[in-house]
Amino acid sequence: LCFHQYLRSPSKIDPGYPSCGAPPWFLRDDIHFGQIANQFVEYLRGKHIVVHNARLELAFLDHELKRAGLRPLRAYATSVTDTAILARRLIGPNSRCSSLDSLCPRLGLAPLRKETYRSGPIYAGVVAQ
């Protein structure tokens, strides 16, 4: 299962910033995280979460949850698995496993297509593989 929602940043984003690959106009009418934060934590409640590069991602999510007046993600999820840590165990501790782009060829997976918008379902499929 994958929770997926495009969100508009409350800050102005440089058009050259490689976020999800979507141009700024694509996200201009989307909602802010605070508008879906309760729905997000209810989706996570009691679930085991699998995240690539969890330290970075959870720090970002915890910051946004705090801004929305909610507790950190681990207060809702039962446990968290970091696939970057799993990849380092599989490939080696000095390997570059911080991005899925660098990890895919090492594991024999098809590379992420650069011409598509990066989204939760795309990344979830790669992490599941």
N, C-alpha and C positions, 0 to 999 in steps of 0.2 A: 504494500500500500504506500501511497505517496501523497502528501499534502502539497498542493501546488497552487500558487496564487501570484500573479505578477503584481508588484507593488510600485507605487510612485515614491521616490525619495523626497523627503522634505527639503533636501538641499539641492542646489543646482548641480547637475552632473556635466562634466566636460564631455562634449560629443565624442572625443577620441578615447574616452575611458572604456576599456574592454569588459564591461560588467557581464551581462547575460548575452551580449551580442546584439541586443535590440537597440535600435536608434532611439534617442530621447523622445521623439514624437510618439513612438509606440507605447510608451509608459505614461504619457502625460495625463490621460484620463483615468488611470488606475487608482485604486484606493491606497491609503496609508496603512502601515502595519497596525497601528493602534485600533483601526476599524475592524480588524479580523483577529486581534490578539486572543480574545476569549475563545473564539472558534478554534484557533490554532492549539491552545493548551488543552482544550477538551478533546481534540483529536489525538493528542499525545498522551493523555492521561492513561496510565497503566500499561503503556506500550514499551517494548524494547526498541530503542532508536539506533539505527545504523547510519553513521555519518562519516564522510571522508574528510580528514583533517579536522577532527572534532574540536580540538583546542581552539582553533581560530573561529570556526563556525559557531560554537557554543558561546564564546565570548561575545560575538556579535549579537546572537539571539538573546542572550541574557541581558545585554545592554538595552535592546529594544523592548524586551519584556518589562524591564524595570521602568523604562519611560512610559509604558502603558499601565503601570501600577500593579504589575504581577510579579510573582516569584520567579527565580531562575528555572530553566528548563528541567533540571534534574528533580525539582519538586513535583513534577507531573509525570515524567517518564520513569519506568521502573529501572531501566538500565540503558547504558550507551556503549556501543561498539564503534571504535574508530578504525575504519578500513585502511587508513594510512599506516597505522601501527601494525595491522595484520600484514600489509604489503611489505613492510620493512622486515618482518619476521620471515616472510616467504622468500624475498629477493635478497635481503642482506641489510644490515643496519646502516651502511653508508650509501644506500641507494637513494635516488631522487624519487620519492613517492608522494611529494606534497601536492602535486596536481594530477588529476585524472588523465590529462593530456600526456604527461610523461610516463604514467603508469601503464596505459593501454598497450603500447607496443611491447613492453617488458613481459606482459602476461599473455601476449598473443591475441589481444582483443583488437577489433577494428578501431581506428582512431576516431575521435569525435569530429564530426563534420564542422568545419569552420563557418560554412555558409548558413548554418541554422542558428536560430536563437537558442541560447542555452536555457534549459528549463529543468525543473524538478524531475519530470518523468524521464527525460533523456539521461540525466545523471543517475537517477535511481536504477535505470536499466543497466548502466555500466557498473555501478557498485554491486548490483545483484549478480552480475556475471563473475 
